[in-house]
């Protein structure tokens, strides 16, 4: 049996709900948190007398004394961009544990003592690009495993201690892809379900990366594919399902590379195919 209530009763029921259950937009469109006090007093400053759970446009977090984001625990969505950068004391992002959607971009960069992204497990949608860059002690991004809706470019760059990118298995397509200058990166298996790159793809200057097996599902690249200066890269067999690029393929300056057999499935290149300055490659039979 379906129960109905008069409008005045519905109003009373809504009034009886806690403010946090109703959800409120935070009072400022652009929010810039530059100190731990700003983070701790987030609701007092922007909650409008209640508990807000949505930042309407941008949220920027950047301050030398910020150690945690616990004051942001009630946030569930950000209308545009989330930026967390130059937080020299930030040890964790557990205060973002209830964040589910960011309609714009997510940039996490230059956080020198951030070792993992624990706290982002609820994040399932990013509408713009995702950049994880220049976090020197970051060793684990697996908290991103819930990310299944993604419409932008992916950059993983300059993370000196990151051994793998496990946690990105939910991504099936990206606009551009940049995996670069990650000094201890051993594999990119976290991209195992990536089937298409709409624009450019760069895998460059990852000095310990030995293979591209994580790209086994990649079938197409919309513009250029560049594999450059990966000193330990022994083979590119992981590209065996790649059939076409709209512009070019450039495999250059990979000192340990012995063959390009992984390109054997390539049937169409619109502009140029370069295999050069790979001193161990004695045949381009692939």
C-alpha positions in Angstrom: 0.0 0.0 0.0 1.3 3.5 -1.0 1.0 6.0 1.8 0.5 9.7 1.0 0.9 12.7 3.3 -0.6 16.2 3.2 2.0 18.8 2.1 2.2 20.3 5.6 3.1 16.9 7.0 5.8 16.5 4.4 7.2 19.9 5.4 7.3 18.8 9.0 9.1 15.6 8.1 11.7 17.5 6.1 12.2 20.0 8.9 12.8 17.1 11.3 15.7 15.7 9.2 19.2 16.8 10.2 20.7 19.5 8.0 23.4 17.1 6.8 20.8 14.7 5.5 19.3 17.4 3.2 22.6 18.5 1.8 23.6 22.1 1.4 25.8 24.0 -1.1 28.8 25.7 0.7 28.4 29.4 0.9 31.3 30.4 -1.4 31.7 29.5 -5.1 35.5 29.5 -4.9 37.1 28.1 -1.7 40.8 28.5 -1.0 42.1 26.8 2.1 45.7 27.9 2.9 46.2 26.8 6.5 45.2 24.0 8.9 42.9 26.5 10.7 41.1 27.0 7.3 40.6 23.3 7.0 39.5 22.8 10.6 37.0 25.7 10.4 35.7 24.8 7.0 32.1 24.2 8.1 32.1 27.2 10.5 33.2 29.4 7.6 31.3 28.0 4.6 28.5 25.9 6.1 26.1 28.7 6.2 25.0 27.8 9.8 24.6 24.1 8.9 26.7 21.4 7.3 27.5 21.8 3.6 28.4 18.9 1.4 28.9 20.5 -2.0 31.5 23.0 -3.2 29.8 24.8 -6.1 32.9 25.5 -8.2 36.6 25.2 -7.1 38.2 23.9 -4.0 41.9 24.7 -3.6 44.0 23.3 -0.7 47.5 24.6 -0.4 49.3 25.6 2.8 52.6 24.8 4.4 51.2 23.8 7.8 48.3 21.6 6.6 48.7 18.1 7.9 45.2 16.6 7.4 41.9 17.4 5.7 39.6 16.1 8.4 37.6 19.2 8.4 36.3 18.3 4.9 34.8 15.0 5.9 31.2 16.0 5.0 32.0 16.9 1.4 30.4 14.6 -1.2 30.9 16.6 -4.4 32.8 19.5 -6.0 31.1 21.4 -8.9 34.4 22.0 -10.8 38.0 21.6 -9.8 39.8 20.0 -6.8 43.4 21.2 -6.4 45.7 20.0 -3.6 49.2 21.3 -4.1 52.3 22.6 -2.2 51.1 21.1 1.0 54.5 20.5 2.5 53.2 18.8 5.7 50.1 17.0 4.3 50.4 13.3 5.4 47.0 12.0 4.3 43.7 12.9 2.5 41.5 10.8 4.7 39.3 13.9 5.3 38.0 13.4 1.7 36.5 9.9 2.6 33.0 10.9 1.5 33.9 12.7 -1.7 32.1 11.0 -4.6 32.2 13.3 -7.6 34.4 16.1 -9.0 32.8 17.5 -12.1 36.0 19.2 -13.3 39.6 18.3 -12.7 41.6 16.7 -9.9 45.2 17.9 -9.4 47.3 16.4 -6.6 50.8 17.8 -6.8 53.9 18.8 -4.9 52.9 17.2 -1.6 56.3 15.9 -0.5 55.2 13.8 2.5 52.0 12.3 1.1 52.6 8.6 0.8 49.2 7.3 -0.3 45.8 8.5 -1.4 43.8 6.6 1.2 40.6 8.6 1.7 39.6 8.8 -2.0 38.0 5.3 -2.1 34.5 6.8 -2.6 35.5 8.9 -5.6 33.8 7.4 -8.6 33.5 10.3 -11.1 36.0 12.9 -12.4 34.7 15.0 -15.2 37.9 16.7 -16.3 41.6 15.6 -16.1 43.3 13.8 -13.3 46.9 14.7 -12.5 49.0 13.0 -9.8 52.4 14.8 -10.1 55.6 15.5 -8.2 54.7 13.8 -4.9 58.1 12.6 -3.9 57.1 10.0 -1.3 53.9 8.7 -2.9 54.0 4.9 -3.1 50.4 3.9 -3.5 47.4 5.3 -5.5 45.2 2.2 -5.2 42.6 4.3 -3.3 41.5 5.4 -6.8 40.1 2.0 -7.6 36.5 3.2 -7.3 37.0 5.7 -10.2 34.9 4.3 -13.1 33.5 7.5 -14.7 36.3 9.6 -16.2 36.1 12.0 -19.1 39.5 13.7 -19.2 43.2 13.3 -19.5 45.4 11.3 -17.2 48.8 12.4 -16.0 51.1 10.4 -13.6 54.3 12.3 -13.6 57.3 13.1 -11.4 56.4 10.8 -8.5 59.9 9.6 -7.5 58.9 6.7 -5.2 55.8 5.3 -7.0 56.4 1.6 -8.0 53.1 1.0 -9.8 49.8 2.7 -10.8 47.5 0.0 -9.5 44.1 1.5 -8.8 43.3 2.8 -12.3 41.8 -0.4 -13.6 38.4 1.3 -13.8 39.5 3.5 -16.7 38.7 2.3 -20.2 39.4 5.5 -22.1 41.1 8.8 -21.6 41.6 11.9 -23.7 45.4 12.2 -23.3 47.8 9.9 -21.4 51.1 11.0 -19.8 53.2 8.6 -17.7 56.5 10.3 -17.3 59.6 10.8 -15.1 58.5 8.3 -12.4 62.0 7.2 -11.3 61.0 3.9 -9.6 58.0 2.9 -11.7 58.2 -0.9 -12.4 55.0 -1.5 -14.4 51.8 0.2 -15.6 49.5 -2.8 -15.0 47.0 -0.5 -13.5 45.9 0.5 -17.0 45.0 -3.0 -17.9 41.5 -2.1 -19.1 42.4 1.0 -21.0 41.2 0.5 -24.6 41.4 3.9 -26.2 43.4 7.2 -25.9 41.5 9.9 -27.8 44.5 12.2 -28.2 48.2 11.9 -27.4 49.9 9.1 -25.4 53.4 9.6 -23.9 55.4 7.0 -21.9 58.7 8.7 -21.3 61.6 9.0 -18.9 60.5 6.2 -16.6 64.0 4.8 -15.8 63.0 1.5 -14.2 59.9 0.6 -16.4 60.7 -2.7 -18.0 57.6 -3.5 -20.0 54.3 -2.1 -21.3 52.1 -5.1 -20.5 49.6 -2.9 -18.8 48.6 -1.5 -22.2 47.5 -5.0 -23.5 43.9 -3.7 -24.0 44.9 -0.6 -25.9 43.5 -0.7 -29.4 43.7 2.9 -30.7 45.5 6.2 -30.1 43.8 9.3 -31.6 47.0 11.3 -32.2 50.7 10.4 -31.5 52.0 7.6 -29.4 55.5 8.3 -28.0 57.6 5.8 -26.1 60.8 7.7 -25.3 63.8 7.4 -23.0 62.7 4.6 -20.8 66.1 3.2 -19.9 65.1 -0.3 -18.7 62.3 -1.0 -21.2 63.2 -4.4 -22.7 60.2 -4.9 -24.9 56.9 -3.3 -26.0 54.9 -6.5 -26.4 52.1 -4.9 -24.4 51.2 -2.9 -27.5 50.3 -6.0 -29.5 46.6 -5.0 -29.7 47.3 -1.5 -31.0 46.0 -1.4 -34.6 46.0 2.3 -35.5 47.0 5.8 -34.6 45.6 8.9 -36.3 49.0 10.6 -36.5 52.3 8.8 -35.6 54.2 6.3 -33.5 57.6 7.3 -32.1 59.8 4.7 -30.3 63.1 6.5 -29.5 66.0 6.5 -27.1 65.1 3.3 -25.1 68.5 1.9 -24.4 67.4 -1.6 -23.3 64.9 -2.2 -26.0 65.8 -5.2 -28.2 62.9 -5.4 -30.6 59.6 -3.7 -31.7 57.6 -6.9 -32.2 54.9 -5.3 -30.1 53.9 -3.2 -33.1 53.1 -6.2 -35.3 49.3 -5.5 -35.0 49.7 -1.9 -36.2 47.9 -1.5 -39.6 47.5 2.2 -40.0 49.6 5.3 -39.2 48.5 8.5 -40.8 51.7 10.5 -40.5 55.0 9.0 -39.4 56.5 5.9 -37.8 59.8 6.4 -36.1 62.0 3.7 -34.5 65.3 5.4 -33.8 68.2 5.7 -31.4 67.3 2.4 -29.6 70.9 1.0 -29.7 69.9 -2.6 -28.9 67.2 -2.9 -31.7 68.8 -4.8 -34.5 65.6 -5.5 -36.4 62.4 -3.7 -37.1 60.6 -6.9 -38.2 57.8 -6.1 -35.8 
